[in-house]
Amino acid sequence: MSKGNIFDELGKLGQFRWSGGDGGSVFYEEFLKELRGRKGVEVFKEMSENDDIVGAILFAVEMLMRQVKWNVKEAGNHDIDIKAAEFVYSCMYDMDETWSEFISEVLSFLTFGWSYHEIVYKRRMGMTKNAKTKSKYSDGLIGWRKLPIRSQDTLWEWRYDDNDNLLGLTQCAPPLYTQVFIPIEKALHFRTKNRKGNPEGRSVLRNAYRSWYFKRRIQEIEGIGIERDLAGLPVLTAPEGTEIWEEEFREERARAEMIVKSVRRDEREGIVLPSGWEFKLLSTGGRRQFDTNAIIERYDNRMAMTVLADFVLLGHENVGSFALSSDKTELFGVALGTFLDLICEVFNNQAIPRLIDINGEAFKGITGYPELIHGDIETQDLDKLGSFVKDMVGIGAITPDESMEDYLRMTADLPERDFETSYMSGKTPEVKSEEQ
């Protein structure tokens, strides 16, 4: 092989996608037809909005992740690096939507496997009336106006080049339903998993789908069974000599079937019958062979287990200790922290470099691009932290200093140090004499 060929790409990712010839592609990586493309979006939407356990899990996820503190870390110690980090941070809180609202939209990638956000810029010209220039700042720099989601259910197709490189997304959204292409260079693309470069990722609810499918149908059967147990089994007897199964009595049979299917126990119950017809309700008392409550609880547990969130069920079944709950929530917190890392990676690779570059000379000479960082999901256990610091200081492994005090004050949500009275700053407060 010649040296020139070492830079050539020979193979393919092996994506199962159908292309119309113009670069537009529809994916078929999912082997269940009902979970492919927009059909899958509708299923996962129903799961998230119409199931109590899934809704509780997603609510816990969103509330935990929305309360996390965000910051921007400079790439170096030079003034220009600090200035660049402060600029990015100011842009985060100078958008039409709040940063918390943006994070809430991003978190939809957990439900659907991916989320796509268009980057809309503005020139920061102060408090003008023009939305394209209105800003808290009047430095003339280009910042983010908004980062709106392009809803998953408006996906028309993905665009690719001949080398399997994603070019962007084509959207067909209401109310105009016109196709609009949004290039990847003008977007933020979040996904839970990168398998064969699939832009649709993989929903965190995917493994819960089978349990949800059976649970929903058992609940439907249970509801029908309860109604029939309360109302009784309706039986309609035709007059003697009326052979309702014969063709000539087809209309009478249809009306009879409609009557028995429509029997309900409510304030409007009642039936009017012609002479000779007899109606009665048969009791269906007695317990069933299967305990549907136990079956539904089993599926609830399995759905929660698939996303490491089965701690939400602890206590509801009169089982589970505090230690077990602590272990499970800690593992759940680690998983959420990983998704926060993913959000930061996308932002640091796609949003911040473009923002800095588009402002050109304003940040020339920076050591590197600033980076978005996130805080912790769970609050620190102060008892454990205090015991650890006490033990480490006791054996001489850690020496107390100003940075440690600052960290402990921040972790415990205590006021910042007062440098005029701080012993650790090297200044001893004045002690007034008796004469004074």
N, C-alpha and C positions, 0 to 999 in steps of 0.2 A: 504494500500500500504506500502510495506516495505521501510525502510530508504534508502536501496541501490538503489531503483528505481527512486529516485528524481533526479539523475544525468543522467538518460537515456532519450534520445529523442524519443518520441512516434509518433508524427505526421509527416506530409510531407508538403512541401511548396505548393504543388498543381500546379507545373509547367506543362504546356502543351508542352511536348517534347517527341519526339520519340527516343527510345534508341535501338541500334542494338544488345545489349547484352554484348558488350565489354566495356561499359561505354561511348561510343560515342553517342552524342545526337544532334538532330536537333530540333529547337524550332518552335512552332506553336501558340505562344501567340497572334500574329497579326491575326485579323479575316479576313482581306483582303488578298486573296491569292497572289495578285500581289505585296504585300509589305512584304512578308515573305522571310527571309534568303537572298540569293544572288540576288533574283529578286528585293527585296526591296532596296538593295544596288545600283542596276542599276538605279532604279527609282529616288532615292534621289540624285544620281550622276548627272542624267539628269537635275533634278530641279536646282541643285546648279550651273551647268556649262552652262545651256542653257536657263535660264530665267533671264530677266534683273532685275526684282525686287528682286528675291531671291539672285542673284549674288551681287547686291548692298548692301543688308543687310549683307550677309556673309563677303563681303569686309570690310564694316564698323566694323563688329565684330572683324575680324582678325587684322586690323590696330590698333584698340583701345587696344586690349589685348596684342599685340606684343610690344607696346610702354611702357607697365607697367614695373616698376622697381621691381626687385626681390632681396631678401636678405635672409640670414640665421640667425635665432635668437638662441643664446645659451640657454641651459636649466638652467644654474646656473652661479654664479659669480666666480667659481673656475677657475684657469688657464687651467685645463684640459677641462672644458666646453667650454671656449673660443677657445681653440685649436681645439676641435672637430668641432665647428661651422665654423671656418676658413678653416678647411680641406674640409668640405662639399661644401662650397662656391667655393673653388679652383677647386674641381672636376666638378662643373657645367660649368666652362669656360675652361676646359682642355679636351674637347671631340673632336672627329673627326668632328662632326657637331657643329654649334654654338647653344647657348642656345635659341636664337630667332628662329632658324630653328626647333629645337625640339618642342617649344611651338606651332609653326605653324602646325606641324604634329599632335600634341595632339588635336588641335582645330577641327580636322576632326570628333571628337566624337560628336560635335554639329550637323553635317550634318547626320551622320549615327547612332547616338545614343551611339556609343562605339568606343574605339580605344585601341589597344593592342600593347605594346612595349616590345621588348625583351631587357633585361639588359645584356650588354656585358662589361666585366671587363678587366682591364689591370694592370700590375705592373709598377708603376711610376719609371722609371729608367733613366730619362733625355732624351735628344734629340738623341735617337738611331734610327737606320733605320728599326727596327722591329716594326710593328704597334701594337703589343701586349705589348710593353714596352715603346714606344715613349711617352714622356710627357714633359711639361714645368718644371716639378719638378723631383728631383732625390732622394726622401726620401725613396724609396722602398716600399711605401704603395700601397694598391690596390685601384684604382679609377675606374671611369666609362670611358670606351673607347668610347662607343656610346650607344644610346637608340633608335634604329631604330624601326619604325612602322612595324607591320605585317598587311599589307593592308586588309581592310574589305572585298574586293572582292576575297581574297584568302582563306577565311574561308572554311574549309571542315566540321568540326564538333567541338562541345565542349565536353570535357571529365569530367565526374562526378563519384563520388563514390556512395556507396549504401545509404549514408546519405544526399544526395543532396549537397555535398560539391564540389565546382568547383576545378578540378585538373589542368586544362589548356586548351589549344587550339591546334587543329590539323590543320595545314596549308597545302594547295596544291597550290604552286605558280609557275609561269613561271620562267625560261624557261624549267626547268626539270620536273615540275609537279609531284614531288614526295611528299608523305605525311610526314610531319615533326611535331612531337609533341613538343610544347613549354610549360613547366610546369608553373603554376602560381607563383611558388617560384622564377622563373627567369624572371619575367615579371612585367610590370606596366599595370594595367587594369583600364581605365577610362570609365565612363558611365554617362549619363545625369540623369538617374533615376533608382532607385533600386526597381522594382516592382516584388515581388515574386522571388527575386534573379535572375531575367532574365539578363544574361551577355550581352545581346544585347541592353540593355537600351531602350531609345525611342528617335528617331530623333526629334529635335526642329522643323523640317519641316513637321512633321506628320499631324498636324492639318491644315496645308496649302495645303495638297495634293489634297483635293476635289476641292478647288478653282483653283489650278494650272491645274488640269485635265480638267475642263470646259474651262478655259482661253485658254489653248493650242488648244483645238478643235475649239473654236470660232475663234481664230486667223487663223487656217488652212482654215476654211470655208470662212473667210473674205478675205484671200489671193486669194482663188479660185474665189470668187465672183468679186473681183477687176479685176483679169485677164480676166474674161469672159465679164465684163462690157467694158473693153478697147478693147478686141478683137472682141466682138460680139458673139452671139450664132451661131455656125456653123450648117448649114443644107445642107445635100447632098441628091439630088433627083435622083432616078434611072430612066433610060429611060422607056418610055411607053412600057408596055408589059413585063417588067422584074419584076417578083414577087420574090423579095429578101427574103421573108419569107418562100418560098418553099425550100425543101431540096436540090433540084438541083442547087440552087443559094446560097448555104451556104458559099462558098468561097468568092463570090462577096460581100455578106453581111459583112463578117469578115473584108475584106479590107476596106469597107466603114466605118465601125465602127472605125477602126484604124485611118483612115484619120481624122474624126471629133474629135477624142480624142487627136490627135497630133497637132491640130491647135495652133500656137503660133505667137505672133507679135514680130518678131525679124528680123535681117538682112538676115536670110535664109528662110524667109517665101515664100510660093508659092506652088501651087498644080498642078499636071499634071493629067488630067482626060481623059478617053476614050470617044469616040463619044457618045453623047446621055445623058451623066451624067451632072447634073447641080449642081453647088455649090454656096451658098450665105451665108452672115452673117446677122443675125437679130439683130437689136439694142435692148438692154435691159435697156434703159435709165430710169431715175426716181429714187427717193429716196426709200430706203427700209423702212419697217414698224418698224424695230428695229435699234437703234443706237448702233452698236457694240462697238464704242469707249467708250461709257458710261458703257457698260456691262463689258468690259475689265478693266476699271478703278475701277469698283466696286470689281472685283476679286483681283486686285492688292492691294486695301485697306485691304481686308480681309486677304490676305496672310501676309501683313506687321503687321496687328493687332495681329496675332497669336504669334508673337515673340516680341511684344511690340516695334516694329520698324516702326510704321506708320509715325513717324516724317520725314522719308526720302521722304515722298510725300508732306509734307507741302511746300507751295509755288508753286508747279507744277500745282496746280489746282486753283491758285489765291485766296487761302483761308489760314487761319492760322495766328495767331499772334506770336510775339516773346515770350510772356509769355507762350503760349500753347506749343511752341517748347521747351522752357526751361524745362517745367514740364515733357514732354514726354521723352526728352533726359536724364533727371535725373532718371526717372523710368527705362529707358533702361540701364543706367549705373549701377543701383542697381542690375539688373538682371545679367549683365556681371560680377559684383563683386562676385555674388554668384557662378558663374561657376569658377572664379579664386580661390575661397575658396575650391571648389571641387577638383581642380587640386592640391592645397596645401595639402589637406587631403590625397589624394592618395599617393603623394610623401612622406608625413610624416609617413604614415602607411606602405608603401611597399618598398620604395627605400632607405630612409635614415637609418632606423634600420638595414637593411641587410648590407649596406655599412659599418656602424660602427662595427657591429658584425664580419664581415669578416676580419677586421683588428685586431681583438683580443686584445692583450696586449697594443697596441698603445694608446687606449682610455679607459683603465681600470680605474674605479673610477669616471666616469662621473655622474653628478647628474641625467641626463636624456638625451634622444636623442635631437639633435638640430632640429629646425623646419624651414621649408621653409615658408616665408611670402611674400606677394605681396604689391605693392603700390596701389595708387588710380587710377581709370580709368580716371576721370575728374580732371582737374586742379582746384585748389581752387580759388573761387571768392575773390580777394584781397579786393575789396570794402566792401563786406559783412563781411569778416574776420576783416578788420580794424575797421569797425563800432562796431562789437561785442566786440573786445578787448578794444576799447575806452570806451564803455559803462560799461563793467565789471570793468575796472580799476577805472572809475569815481565813482562808488558806493562802491568801496573797496572790491568787490567780488574776484578780482584777484590781486595779487601783482607781478609786473614785476621782473623777475630775469634772471639769465643767461640761464636757460633751455628754458624760453619763447622766449628770443632773438634768441637762436639757432634755435628754431622751426620756428619762423617767417622768419628768413633769409633763411632757407631751403625751406619753402613754397613759398616764393617770388623769389627763385632762385638768392639770393644775395650772395656776398662773405662772407666767414666765418669771425668771429670776429678776430680782431687783439688784442691779449691779452696785448701787450705792451702799447696800447693807449686806451684800453677799460675802461671807467669809472665804468662799472658794475663789473669789475674784482677786484675793490678795489684799483686800481692804477691810480693816477692822472698824466697825462702827465706833464713833466717839462715845466715851463714857463721861458724862458730866460729873464734876467734882461736887462735894457738898457745899463748897462756897458758892458755886454757880447756882 
